[in-house]
Amino acid sequence: MQFDDDARLDTSEVQDVRGSRIPGGKATVGGGFAGLIALLLGLFFGTNEFGLSSDGSGTPATSVSSAAQVEQHCRTGEDANTQQDCRTVAVVNSLQDYWTGEFQRRQGRYSPASTVLFTNQVSTACGRASSAVGPFYCPGDRKVYLDLGFFEELRSKFGASGGPFAQAYVVAHEYGHHVQNLMGTLQRAQDGRTGQNSNAVKVELQADCYAGVWARHATRTPDESTGRPLITSLTDADIRDGLDAAAAVGDDRIQEKFQGRVTPESWTHGSSQQRRQWFYQGYESGDMAQCNTFR
């Protein structure tokens, strides 16, 4: 995965609060990928039954870091080719450019979503969360939250092969949720049910498919600063890394690894095979209309 060295990165789409402190105590959401469902369900039902706490304001309470590292050193595509946080900025830029154009093509309007980089814990409109929850999208403030330490966990804890595009897949999946939120699809997960045929799983698989759709068009989506694609190269090896990452976070693989048995009735994200299948369907077709997991 390579970026155009001369492209200018738009750091305004990424809020860097790494090293900031949350006023008022510890984050109270955990539980790995189940935590994402907890965040979403807590928002949909307006309750704290999943252990969420909030300052009641509906806006993040995190103090903004004085460092704001990405604004200082993430300037160009060359920076994205060498630094992980800058690569995240570049991926976010590419995603927003693609979905803006795709919504326009469909006579719609895409509202950008910023990404918040944090360490350890963060406060959101969906409640306070720890890094243990993994990357997540909060519909309440329309932001993606990401602790970059997760990418090392994806490799060391979940067994993914890693690589830059594996990381890009994770970010693209979360922006898939933003697309669902704009289209009204995300709300289908609000029934609170789990299981391999649940709406929660279908929502997650559709986000995987949308990530694949973006990947298909990433090297053809023009960047505003140059008029050329920000991402200049995606190889077959990159796509394999994305497929491997999707499989690594399948419910069946996670359950087998951490609890020693597979319980499909508690699935929230789908099996490894399903996640690979839907990401690849999006990539192969390049058409979000082919991402209807609810059929």
N, C-alpha and C positions, 0 to 999 in steps of 0.2 A: 504494500500500500504506500503510494507516494503522492506528495502534494507538490503543487507548482511553487518552486522556490520563491518566485517573485510576487506571489499573491499577498495581498494585505489581509491580515486577520482582523475580524471584527470582535474585539474583546467585550464590547457592550452586551453581547448575548450570553456572557458567562459572568456570574457573580462569584468572586473568590472570597470566601469567608474562612478559609483554612486558618486554624490557630485562634479563632474567635472563641469567646466564652458565652454560653447561654445563661442569662440571668435566672436565678431562682432554682437552681438545682440540676439534677441529672436528667438525662433523657430516659423515657420510660417505655419505649417500644423496642422489642427484640424479636428473636425467633427466626432469623434468616428470611427466606422468601415468603414464609407465612406472614411475616410482619408487613409486607406490602399489602396483602389482603386485609390485614388488621387496620392499616391506615385508611384504605379505601372504604371498608365497611364502617369504620368509625365516622368517616365523613358522611356517607350516605344515610346512616341511621341517626346521626347526631348524638351518639352516645360515647361513653368512655368505657364500655364494657370490656374492651380489649386492652385496658391499661394505659390508654392515651391520656396525656395531660395537656392542657393548653392554657395560654395566658388570657384567653377569652377575647382577644382583640381581632382574631381572624387574619392577622398578619404575622410574619415571622418576627421573633423577638431576638434573633441572633445579632450580636454586635458585629458591625462590619470591620473586618481586619484592616489595620493600617497598612499592612503589607501589600494586599491586592496584587499578588505575584504575577498573575497572567497579564494584567494590564501593563506591567513593567517590562516583561521579557518575551511576551508572545506577540511578535510583530508581523512575521511573514510565514509563508509556507515552509521556508527553510527551517524556521524554529519548530514548526509542527513535525518536520521530518526527524528531529533530534530530541524533542522533549515531550514527555507524556502529557503534561497539562496543556501544552500548546496544541498537541494533536487532538485533544478533546475539544478545544476551541474550534479547530478547523473542521472537525466532524460536525459539530453543532452548526457552524456556518453553512456547510454543505447541505445538511438536513433541512435547514430553514429555507435555503434557496430552492431546494427541490420542491418542498411541500407548498411554498408560495406559488411556484409556477404550476404545480399540479392542480391546486385549488382554482387558480385562475382559468386553467384549461377546462375545468368542469363548472365554470361560471359561479364559483364560490370565492370566499375570502378567507385566507389563512391568517390567523392571529399568532404571531411569534410567541414562543415559550422560552424563557431563559433557563439556563442550567446553573445550579448552585454547587460549587465545590466546597466541601466541608471536611473536617476531621473529627472523628469520635462521636459527635452529636450535633443536632441541629433542631431548630424550632421552625415549624411550618404551619400553614393554615389547616393542615390535617392533624396537627399535634406534634409533640416532640418525638424525635426518633434518634436512635443510636446507629452507629455504623453497621451493627449486626443485622440490621434490617435489609442491607444491600441497597443497590440503586433503586430509586422509586420515583414515580410521578405523582404529584399532589394536584388533584383537580381543583381544590379550593383556591390555590393561588396560581395554578397553571405553570408550575415550575418542575423541572427535573432536578433531583437531588442525588449527589454522587460523591462518595469518598473514594478517591483514587486508589486507596489501599485494597479495595475490592478486587482490582484486576490481578493482584498477586494472589489473593485468595482463590480467584477463579482457576488459577493454574495449580496452586499448591494444595488447596483444600478440596476443590471440586474436580480436579483432574483434567481440566481443559489444556489443550496444547499451548494456549496463549497466542501472543502475536498482536500487532497493532490492529488488525481487522477484527479480531475477537473482541477487543475493547470497543471498536466502532459499532459492532453488532449490539452490544449492551446498550450503548447510548441510543442507537437507532430504534431499539425495541421500546425504550421509554418514550421516545418521540412518537412512536406508533400509538401509545396510549393518549398522547396529546391530540393526535389526529382523531382518535375515537371520541375523545371528549368534545371536540369541536363538532363532530358529526352526530353526537347524541348516542353513540353506540356503547360508550363506557358504562353507562347507567344500567346496562343489562346485567352487570355483575352484582347489582345491589340486592338481589334476592337472598344473599347470604349462604347459598348452597355450595357445597363442594362435591367433588367426584369427577370421574373422567368424562362425563357427558354434561357437566354443569356449565352454566353461562360464564362462570369465573374462568374456567379452562378455555372456553371458546374465545373470550376476550383476549387472553394471553396469547393464544395461537394466532389470532388475527394480528396482534402487535408484532409477532415474529414475521408474519407474512409481509406486513408493511415495511419492516426492516429490510427484507429481501427486495421489495420493489425499489426502495431507495438505492440499494446497492447496485441494482441493474442499471440505474440511470446516473449514478454518482460521477462517472467519468465523462458524462455528456451534459452535466448541469453547469451552466456558465457562472463564474464568480463575478460579483459586481465590480470588484476592483480592477480586473484585467479583461473581462469578457471571455476568458478561457476557463475551462473546468478547474476548480480548486484541486480536485483529486485527479491526478494524471494517470494513475495506474492502479488497477485491481487485478491481481493474478488469480489463477485457479487455486493456488496455494492459499491465498488470502480467503477465498470463499470457503475452502475446506476448514480453515481456522474458525470462520464464523459458524459453520455447521457443527464443528466440534464443540464450540462454546454453547450453542443451543442445546446440544445433546447433554452436555455436562450438567446443565441446570434443569433437566427433566425431573419430574416428581419421582418417577420410579427409581432413577439412579440415586437421587439424594436420599430417598427413604431406605434403599438397600444399604447405602454406605453408612448412614448415621443411626438407623434404628434396626437394621438387620432384616427387615421384611418390607414388602410392598403392600400398601393399603390403598387401592384405587379410589375407594369411597372418600378419601380425604384429600384427593388431588385438587390443586388450585391453579396449576400452570400447564399440565399436560405431560405426557411421557416424553422420553428422549427421542423416540422415533417420530412422534407427532411434531415436536418442536423443530427437528431437522426438516421434516416433510414440508411444513408450512413456510419456514424460512426459504427453502429452496423453491417452493411454488411461486412465492413472490419474486424471487430472483429470476427464475426461468421465464415467467410470464411478463414481468415488468408492469403488471396491470393490477391496480388495487381492487378492481372489480372481481378479480380472481381470488380475493382474500375473504370470501364470505364463509367463515367457519360456522355460521349459524344455520346453514342449509341442512 
